[in-house]
Amino acid sequence: QVQLVESGGGLVQPGGSLRLSCAASGTIFSIDAMGWYRQAPGKERELVATITSGGSTNYADSVKGRFTISRDNAKNTVYLQMNSLKPEDTAVYYCKSTRGLLGFWGQGTQVTVSS
């Protein structure tokens, strides 16, 4: 059974940085596409960034130039480095693994950007 465990969320001031981690188990991580999504209160869940098994990345326009997604296949972990954080980045951040039509979600980690 695939399990995804996110960590690294917290409270940060505007302009600050956080790095989220998502550790995967129960899957052949190296062939899965991985992604980060977020959901703010009262809003739909939205894509933040994705990375393919080959390392190709894709970002939402709102985070381009500020966030970086990466993966370490030896550690079965995907990361989201978030810089220059803004209050509008406040949300629960979810990790997702995808292989074909199958998708699995983590439980989410809260990121709050506030002074």
Protein Blocks (a to p, Z undefined) as FASTA:
>chain_A
ZZdddehiacddehiacddddddehiafklpccddddddehiacddfbdcdfkopacddf
klgokaccdddfklopacdddehiafklgccddddddehjbccddebjaddddZZ
